[in-house]
């Protein structure tokens, strides 16, 4: 493989791995903030213990996520220096704000939250975790502002072959950002909800700390239901936005080679032949693609062949059709995972409302345990569709991926660094799983052996024992 393909694989691998942790941090921060707020309002110690227990998982995830994010950013200078020169003046502002404002906000108040349990008042301490949650959301906003420019460039002018920002407001009010941001954030909240819901389901199966995990499960499925519906609604708006701004991506998402006709049917499954540019064995739902595209049961959607001709006329000779099979199936995996999460959250809320969170629901608890993977599948599939569907562009309409790589980097160097990164990530992933499993097995009420308590300098009985 050439240096372009290896660089793409490396960036995909590091970004996908990093994006395993980001939604978990954002989602857990919100749910922990809700739990601690309930502790402040209701005064029940159980909610405090909930915030502490789930906070341990949050801190483990946050620490590893920071490491993976740092490695990812180095690639802009190593593998994609031509791209960095082209967009540096645009990307500089949002990335700087993310690092200097959002990340430092998170880091500062995480420290206060960790060490402030017995030093700050209840309300001030709860405010700390809310500021952490806000910081994670702000961090995502600025990163997505940069990504949205790649999808739909706005607020810039060209100068000596480089894009230079001339309208910061246009950058942060980009229509792509106004839809991509809530879709991503709601997906992150959903990820945190299903992690807590799945772990709680496991503990309920084991009949461990039942009262504690029933409450955790209830909070998780309520947040999961609200956010899963929100993700679907915003995703519908995104699809309509794609029809206007990136019609080729929309056509690839549907494996639509020719114009759809009016009304347009939505293809559920198909055998896609990219060489002959046709599909076989299609299973379609009439009218649905028109509804997804225009919110009405009529309207034609352009096919890739017609759009290819238009792009050649506008941008010059080239192949502007993205990897169709990847785009097509990643969208369907995302939709399938999202639909299942709506169903499972709805049933979980029903059980909680009817006070039926009992052991006779073992089958559902097992489903919820394995459903921890559903938001991961949805997040990864959605990212693949978003980025692969934009190919061959790095910055849509302005710069291709082939023109973005570093001119002096060899394929051997990229391959070596790819192997090192993947190996390092495998180790980090194993460490995180080990720490998660150990923390979950210990549970929220860890009981120390008597001999450990007697040597605790902060324990009154241990202090008296040492004096005597």
C-alpha positions as CSV (number, residue, x, y, z in Angstrom):
1,X,0.0,0.0,0.0
2,X,1.2,3.5,-0.7
3,X,1.8,6.2,1.9
4,X,-1.7,7.8,1.3
5,X,-3.6,4.6,2.2
6,X,-1.3,3.8,5.1
7,X,-1.7,7.3,6.5
8,X,-5.5,7.0,6.2
9,X,-5.5,3.6,7.9
10,X,-3.3,5.0,10.7
11,X,-5.5,8.0,11.2
12,X,-8.6,5.9,11.1
13,X,-7.2,3.5,13.7
14,X,-6.1,6.2,16.1
15,X,-9.3,8.2,15.7
16,X,-11.6,5.2,16.2
17,X,-9.7,4.1,19.3
18,X,-9.7,7.6,20.7
19,X,-13.4,7.9,20.0
20,X,-14.1,4.8,22.2
21,X,-13.2,7.0,25.2
22,X,-14.5,10.5,24.4
23,X,-18.3,9.7,24.4
24,X,-17.9,7.6,27.6
25,X,-16.3,10.6,29.3
26,X,-18.9,13.1,28.1
27,X,-21.8,10.7,29.0
28,X,-20.5,9.6,32.4
29,X,-19.8,13.2,33.4
30,X,-23.5,14.2,32.8
31,X,-24.9,11.2,34.6
32,X,-22.6,11.6,37.6
33,X,-23.6,15.3,37.8
34,X,-27.3,14.2,37.8
35,X,-26.6,11.7,40.6
36,X,-24.7,14.1,42.8
37,X,-27.4,16.8,42.2
38,X,-30.0,14.2,43.5
39,X,-27.7,13.8,46.5
40,X,-27.8,17.5,47.2
41,X,-31.5,17.8,46.7
42,X,-32.7,14.6,48.5
43,X,-29.8,14.3,51.0
44,X,-29.6,10.5,50.6
45,X,-26.1,9.1,51.0
46,X,-26.9,6.4,48.3
47,X,-26.8,9.0,45.6
48,X,-23.4,10.2,46.9
49,X,-22.1,6.7,46.7
50,X,-23.4,6.4,43.2
51,X,-21.5,9.5,42.1
52,X,-18.4,8.2,43.7
53,X,-18.6,4.7,42.2
54,X,-19.4,5.7,38.6
55,X,-16.8,8.5,39.1
56,X,-14.1,5.9,39.4
57,X,-14.9,4.6,35.9
58,X,-15.1,8.1,34.6
59,X,-11.6,8.9,35.9
60,X,-10.1,5.7,34.5
61,X,-11.6,6.4,31.1
62,X,-10.7,10.1,31.1
63,X,-7.0,9.4,31.8
64,X,-6.7,6.9,29.0
65,X,-8.7,9.1,26.6
66,X,-6.2,12.0,27.1
67,X,-3.3,9.8,26.2
68,X,-4.9,8.6,23.0
69,X,-5.9,12.2,22.0
70,X,-2.4,13.5,22.3
71,X,-1.1,10.7,20.0
72,X,-3.8,11.5,17.5
73,X,-2.9,15.2,17.3
74,X,0.7,14.5,16.5
75,X,-0.3,13.0,13.2
76,X,-1.4,16.4,11.8
77,X,2.3,17.4,11.7
78,X,3.8,14.0,10.9
79,X,1.5,12.4,8.3
80,X,-0.6,15.3,7.1
81,X,1.7,18.3,7.0
82,X,0.4,19.5,3.6
83,X,-3.1,19.5,5.1
84,X,-1.9,21.3,8.2
85,X,-0.4,24.1,6.1
86,X,-3.6,24.4,4.1
87,X,-6.0,24.7,7.1
88,X,-3.7,25.8,9.9
89,X,-5.1,29.3,10.0
90,X,-8.6,28.0,10.3
91,X,-8.0,25.2,12.7
92,X,-5.8,27.1,15.0
93,X,-8.5,29.1,16.7
94,X,-11.0,26.4,17.6
95,X,-8.3,23.9,18.6
96,X,-6.5,26.5,20.7
97,X,-9.8,27.4,22.5
98,X,-10.5,23.7,23.1
99,X,-7.1,23.2,24.7
100,X,-6.8,26.4,26.6
101,X,-10.4,26.8,27.8
102,X,-12.4,23.6,27.6
103,X,-9.7,21.1,28.5
104,X,-8.3,23.2,31.3
105,X,-11.8,23.7,32.7
106,X,-12.3,19.9,32.8
107,X,-8.9,19.3,34.3
108,X,-9.1,22.0,37.0
109,X,-12.6,21.0,38.3
110,X,-11.8,17.3,38.0
111,X,-9.1,17.9,40.6
112,X,-11.4,19.9,42.8
113,X,-14.1,17.1,42.5
114,X,-11.6,14.3,43.3
115,X,-10.1,15.9,46.4
116,X,-13.1,18.1,47.5
117,X,-15.5,15.5,48.9
118,X,-14.9,16.4,52.5
119,X,-13.5,19.9,51.9
120,X,-16.2,21.6,49.9
121,X,-19.9,22.1,50.6
122,X,-22.3,19.8,48.9
123,X,-23.5,22.4,46.5
124,X,-20.0,23.7,45.5
125,X,-18.8,20.1,45.1
126,X,-21.8,19.3,42.8
127,X,-21.0,22.5,40.9
128,X,-17.5,21.1,40.2
129,X,-18.8,18.0,38.4
130,X,-21.3,20.1,36.5
131,X,-18.4,22.3,35.3
132,X,-16.5,19.2,34.3
133,X,-19.5,18.0,32.3
134,X,-19.8,21.4,30.7
135,X,-16.1,21.4,29.9
136,X,-16.4,18.0,28.1
137,X,-19.3,19.3,26.0
138,X,-17.4,22.5,25.2
139,X,-14.3,20.5,24.2
140,X,-16.5,18.5,21.8
141,X,-18.0,21.7,20.4
142,X,-14.6,23.2,19.4
143,X,-13.3,19.9,17.9
144,X,-16.5,19.5,15.9
145,X,-16.2,23.1,14.7
146,X,-12.9,22.2,13.1
147,X,-14.4,19.0,11.7
148,X,-17.5,20.8,10.3
149,X,-15.2,23.0,8.3
150,X,-13.9,19.9,6.6
151,X,-17.4,18.9,5.7
152,X,-18.6,22.4,4.7
153,X,-15.9,25.1,4.5
154,X,-17.2,28.5,5.6
155,X,-15.7,31.7,7.0
156,X,-12.5,31.7,5.1
157,X,-10.6,33.2,2.2
158,X,-7.9,31.8,0.0
159,X,-4.5,33.4,0.1
160,X,-1.4,31.9,-1.6
161,X,-3.0,28.5,-1.8
162,X,-4.0,28.4,1.9
163,X,-7.3,28.8,3.6
164,X,-7.3,31.7,6.0
165,X,-10.2,32.4,8.4
166,X,-11.8,35.8,8.0
167,X,-15.1,35.2,9.8
168,X,-14.9,33.4,13.2
169,X,-18.7,33.7,13.7
170,X,-19.4,31.9,10.5
171,X,-17.1,29.1,11.6
172,X,-19.0,28.5,14.9
173,X,-22.5,29.0,13.3
174,X,-21.7,26.6,10.4
175,X,-24.9,24.7,9.5
176,X,-23.0,21.5,9.6
177,X,-21.8,22.2,13.1
178,X,-25.3,23.1,14.4
179,X,-26.5,19.6,13.5
180,X,-23.3,17.5,13.9
181,X,-22.7,18.9,17.5
182,X,-26.1,17.9,19.0
183,X,-26.0,14.6,17.2
184,X,-22.6,13.7,18.6
185,X,-23.3,15.0,22.1
186,X,-26.6,13.2,22.4
187,X,-24.8,10.1,21.2
188,X,-22.2,10.6,23.9
189,X,-24.9,10.9,26.6
190,X,-26.4,7.7,25.2
191,X,-23.1,6.0,25.5
192,X,-22.7,6.8,29.2
193,X,-26.3,5.8,29.9
194,X,-25.8,2.4,28.3
195,X,-22.5,1.8,30.1
196,X,-24.2,2.5,33.4
197,X,-27.3,0.5,32.4
198,X,-25.3,-2.5,31.3
199,X,-23.0,-2.6,34.3
200,X,-26.1,-2.2,36.6
201,X,-27.8,-5.0,34.8
202,X,-24.8,-7.2,35.4
203,X,-24.9,-6.5,39.1
204,X,-28.6,-7.1,39.3
205,X,-28.1,-10.5,37.6
206,X,-25.5,-11.2,40.3
207,X,-27.9,-9.9,43.0
208,X,-25.2,-7.6,44.3
209,X,-26.1,-4.2,45.9
210,X,-29.5,-4.5,44.3
211,X,-31.0,-1.3,45.7
212,X,-28.0,0.7,44.6
213,X,-28.0,-0.6,41.0
214,X,-31.7,-0.5,40.6
215,X,-31.5,3.3,41.0
216,X,-28.5,3.5,38.8
217,X,-30.3,1.4,36.1
218,X,-33.4,3.6,36.4
219,X,-31.5,6.9,35.9
220,X,-29.5,5.3,33.0
221,X,-32.6,4.0,31.0
222,X,-34.4,7.4,31.4
223,X,-31.4,9.3,30.1
224,X,-31.0,6.6,27.4
225,X,-34.6,6.9,26.2
226,X,-34.5,10.7,26.0
227,X,-31.1,10.9,24.2
228,X,-31.8,7.9,21.9
229,X,-34.9,9.6,20.6
230,X,-33.0,12.9,20.3
231,X,-30.2,11.3,18.3
232,X,-32.7,9.9,15.9
233,X,-34.5,13.2,15.4
234,X,-31.3,15.2,14.9
235,X,-30.0,12.4,12.6
236,X,-33.0,12.8,10.4
237,X,-32.3,16.5,10.1
238,X,-28.7,15.7,9.2
239,X,-29.8,13.5,6.4
240,X,-31.8,16.3,4.9
241,X,-28.9,18.7,5.3
242,X,-26.6,16.2,3.4
243,X,-29.0,16.3,0.4
244,X,-28.2,20.0,0.1
245,X,-24.5,20.2,1.0
246,X,-23.0,16.8,0.3
247,X,-25.4,15.0,-2.2
248,X,-22.7,12.6,-3.2
249,X,-22.3,11.3,0.4
250,X,-26.1,11.0,0.6
251,X,-26.2,9.0,-2.7
252,X,-23.4,6.7,-1.5
253,X,-25.1,6.2,1.8
254,X,-28.0,4.8,-0.2
255,X,-25.9,3.1,-2.9
256,X,-27.9,5.1,-5.4
257,X,-26.1,4.9,-8.7
258,X,-28.9,6.4,-10.9
259,X,-31.4,9.1,-10.0
260,X,-34.0,7.6,-7.7
261,X,-37.1,8.7,-9.4
262,X,-40.1,10.3,-7.7
263,X,-41.0,9.1,-5.1
264,X,-37.7,7.6,-3.9
265,X,-37.6,4.2,-2.1
266,X,-35.2,3.5,0.7
267,X,-32.9,0.5,0.2
268,X,-32.7,-1.7,3.3
269,X,-30.2,-4.1,2.0
270,X,-28.4,-4.7,-1.4
271,X,-25.6,-6.5,-3.1
272,X,-23.4,-3.7,-4.3
273,X,-21.2,-4.1,-7.4
274,X,-18.8,-1.1,-7.5
275,X,-17.1,-2.2,-10.7
276,X,-20.2,-2.3,-12.7
277,X,-21.9,0.4,-10.7
278,X,-25.1,-1.4,-10.0
279,X,-26.9,-3.3,-7.2
280,X,-28.6,-6.6,-7.1
281,X,-30.9,-8.3,-4.6
282,X,-32.3,-5.0,-3.3
283,X,-34.9,-4.9,-0.6
284,X,-36.6,-1.5,-0.6
285,X,-39.3,0.4,1.3
286,X,-41.3,2.7,-1.1
287,X,-41.5,6.4,-0.4
288,X,-39.1,6.3,2.7
289,X,-36.0,7.9,1.0
290,X,-38.2,10.8,-0.1
291,X,-39.4,11.2,3.5
292,X,-35.9,11.0,4.9
293,X,-34.6,13.6,2.4
294,X,-37.5,16.1,2.3
295,X,-40.0,15.1,5.1
296,X,-42.6,14.3,2.5
297,X,-43.4,11.3,0.5
298,X,-42.3,12.7,-2.8
299,X,-39.1,14.0,-4.2
300,X,-36.2,12.7,-6.3
301,X,-32.7,12.1,-5.0
302,X,-29.7,12.4,-7.3
303,X,-27.6,9.4,-8.1
304,X,-23.8,9.1,-8.0
305,X,-23.4,8.9,-11.8
306,X,-25.1,12.2,-12.4
307,X,-23.3,13.8,-9.5
308,X,-20.0,12.4,-10.8
309,X,-20.6,14.3,-14.1
310,X,-21.5,17.5,-12.2
311,X,-18.4,17.3,-10.0
312,X,-16.1,16.7,-13.0
313,X,-17.5,19.8,-14.6
314,X,-17.1,21.8,-11.4
315,X,-13.8,20.4,-10.0
316,X,-12.1,18.9,-13.0
317,X,-11.3,15.3,-13.9
318,X,-11.3,12.7,-11.1
319,X,-13.2,10.0,-9.3
320,X,-15.5,11.7,-6.8
321,X,-17.5,8.6,-5.8
322,X,-16.6,7.5,-2.2
323,X,-16.2,3.9,-1.0
324,X,-19.9,3.0,-1.5
325,X,-20.1,-0.3,0.4
326,X,-18.4,1.1,3.5
327,X,-20.6,4.2,3.5
328,X,-23.8,2.2,2.8
329,X,-23.3,-0.5,5.5
330,X,-21.9,1.8,8.1
331,X,-25.1,3.9,7.9
332,X,-27.2,0.8,8.3
333,X,-25.2,-0.4,11.3
334,X,-25.6,3.0,12.9
335,X,-29.4,3.1,12.3
336,X,-29.8,-0.5,13.5
337,X,-27.8,0.1,16.7
338,X,-29.7,3.3,17.4
339,X,-33.1,1.7,16.9
340,X,-32.3,-1.1,19.3
341,X,-31.2,1.4,21.9
342,X,-34.6,3.2,21.6
343,X,-36.4,-0.1,22.1
344,X,-34.3,-1.3,25.0
345,X,-34.4,2.1,26.8
346,X,-38.2,2.2,26.4
347,X,-38.6,-1.2,27.8
348,X,-36.3,-0.4,30.7
349,X,-38.3,2.7,31.5
350,X,-41.5,0.7,31.4
351,X,-40.0,-1.8,33.9
352,X,-38.8,0.9,36.2
353,X,-42.1,2.8,36.1
354,X,-44.1,-0.4,36.9
355,X,-41.5,-1.3,39.6
356,X,-40.7,-4.6,37.9
357,X,-36.9,-4.4,38.0
358,X,-36.8,-7.9,39.5
359,X,-34.7,-10.9,38.9
360,X,-37.4,-12.5,36.6
361,X,-36.1,-10.1,34.0
362,X,-32.8,-12.0,33.7
363,X,-33.1,-12.1,29.9
364,X,-33.4,-8.4,29.7
365,X,-30.5,-7.8,32.0
366,X,-28.4,-10.0,29.8
367,X,-29.4,-8.0,26.7
368,X,-28.6,-4.8,28.5
369,X,-25.2,-6.1,29.4
370,X,-24.3,-6.9,25.8
371,X,-26.0,-3.6,24.8
372,X,-23.0,-1.7,26.2
373,X,-21.5,-2.3,22.7
374,X,-24.4,-0.8,20.8
375,X,-23.4,2.9,21.3
376,X,-19.8,2.0,20.4
377,X,-21.1,0.4,17.2
378,X,-23.3,3.4,16.4
379,X,-20.6,6.0,17.2
380,X,-17.9,4.2,15.1
381,X,-20.2,3.5,12.2
382,X,-21.5,7.1,12.2
383,X,-17.9,8.4,12.1
384,X,-16.9,6.0,9.3
385,X,-20.0,7.1,7.2
386,X,-19.2,10.8,7.9
387,X,-15.5,10.6,7.0
388,X,-15.5,8.0,4.3
389,X,-18.5,9.5,2.6
390,X,-16.6,12.7,2.1
391,X,-13.8,11.0,0.1
392,X,-11.9,11.9,-2.0
393,X,-11.9,15.2,-0.1
394,X,-10.1,16.1,3.1
395,X,-11.7,19.6,2.9
396,X,-14.8,19.2,0.8
397,X,-14.4,20.9,-2.6
398,X,-11.0,22.4,-1.7
399,X,-8.4,19.8,-0.9
400,X,-8.2,16.1,-1.7
401,X,-6.9,13.4,0.7
402,X,-4.1,12.5,-1.8
403,X,-2.9,16.1,-1.7
404,X,-2.9,16.3,2.1
405,X,-0.2,13.8,3.1
406,X,3.3,14.8,4.1
407,X,5.6,14.8,1.0
408,X,8.7,13.6,2.8
409,X,7.1,10.7,4.8
410,X,7.7,7.2,3.4
411,X,5.3,4.2,3.5
412,X,7.8,2.3,5.7
413,X,7.8,5.1,8.3
414,X,4.0,5.2,8.4
415,X,3.8,1.4,8.6
416,X,6.2,1.3,11.5
417,X,4.4,4.0,13.4
418,X,1.1,2.4,12.7
419,X,2.3,-0.9,14.2
420,X,3.7,1.0,17.3
421,X,0.5,3.0,17.7
422,X,-1.8,-0.1,17.4
423,X,0.4,-2.0,19.9
424,X,0.4,0.8,22.4
425,X,-3.4,1.2,22.0
426,X,-3.9,-2.6,22.5
427,X,-2.0,-2.3,25.8
428,X,-3.9,0.8,26.9
429,X,-7.2,-0.9,26.0
430,X,-6.2,-4.0,28.0
431,X,-5.3,-1.8,31.0
432,X,-8.6,0.0,30.8
433,X,-10.6,-3.2,30.7
434,X,-8.7,-4.6,33.6
435,X,-9.3,-1.5,35.7
436,X,-12.9,-1.3,34.8
437,X,-13.5,-5.0,35.6
438,X,-11.7,-4.7,38.9
439,X,-13.6,-1.6,39.9
440,X,-17.0,-3.1,38.9
441,X,-16.3,-6.3,40.8
442,X,-15.4,-4.5,44.0
443,X,-18.7,-2.6,43.8
444,X,-19.7,0.6,45.5
445,X,-19.3,-0.6,49.1
446,X,-15.8,-1.9,49.3
447,X,-15.2,-3.4,52.7
448,X,-11.6,-3.3,54.0
449,X,-10.2,-6.2,56.1
450,X,-10.0,-5.5,59.8
451,X,-6.1,-5.4,59.9
452,X,-6.1,-2.7,57.1
453,X,-8.6,-0.6,59.1
454,X,-6.4,-0.7,62.2
455,X,-3.5,0.8,60.4
456,X,-5.4,3.6,58.7
457,X,-4.1,6.9,60.2
458,X,-7.3,8.6,59.4
459,X,-9.4,6.0,61.3
460,X,-10.1,6.8,64.9
461,X,-10.0,3.2,66.1
462,X,-6.8,2.6,64.2
463,X,-5.3,5.7,65.7
464,X,-6.2,4.6,69.3
465,X,-4.8,1.1,68.5
466,X,-1.5,2.6,67.3
467,X,-1.2,4.9,70.4
468,X,-1.9,2.0,72.8
